[in-house]
Amino acid sequence: MFHSKGQGSVKKPSEKNIVSSKTKGMCECPKCGYEYPHRVGSPCKRTPCPECGTYMARIN
């Protein structure tokens, strides 16, 4: 059964990328040192660096 817009609890797509106070930390590239704030729902280790393509690492 499909629900029309406005029924039930629907998360907005933008909520996935909000930096939360519960998940403080940064993602850092171990190769070139590029950093950005960790995004909820987006593990650093599965995100390639936008500068060099190496997978990022979580730092606190």
C-alpha positions in Angstrom: 0.0 0.0 0.0 1.3 3.4 -0.9 1.0 6.4 1.3 0.4 9.9 -0.1 2.5 12.8 1.0 1.8 14.0 4.5 0.8 10.6 6.0 2.9 8.8 8.5 6.4 9.7 9.5 8.5 10.7 6.6 12.1 11.8 6.9 13.3 14.6 4.7 16.3 13.7 2.5 18.3 16.6 4.0 18.1 15.1 7.5 20.6 12.3 6.5 23.5 14.8 6.0 23.0 16.9 9.1 26.1 17.0 11.4 24.8 15.9 14.8 26.1 16.8 18.2 25.8 13.1 19.0 28.3 12.1 16.4 31.1 14.7 16.7 34.2 14.1 14.7 35.9 14.6 11.5 36.7 12.5 8.4 40.3 12.8 7.3 42.1 11.5 4.2 45.1 9.5 5.4 46.9 10.3 2.1 46.5 14.0 1.5 45.1 15.3 4.9 41.8 16.7 3.5 39.2 17.0 6.3 35.5 17.6 6.6 32.9 17.1 9.4 31.5 13.6 9.8 27.9 13.3 8.4 25.3 11.1 10.1 24.6 8.0 8.0 27.7 8.4 5.8 30.6 6.3 7.2 34.0 8.0 6.6 35.6 4.7 5.6 33.1 4.3 2.7 33.6 7.9 1.4 36.3 8.6 -1.1 38.4 11.8 -0.7 37.2 14.5 -3.1 40.9 15.6 -3.6 42.7 12.3 -4.2 40.2 9.4 -4.2 41.6 7.6 -1.1 39.0 6.4 1.4 38.6 8.7 4.4 39.2 7.8 8.0 37.2 8.9 11.1 39.1 11.1 13.6 37.9 12.7 16.8 
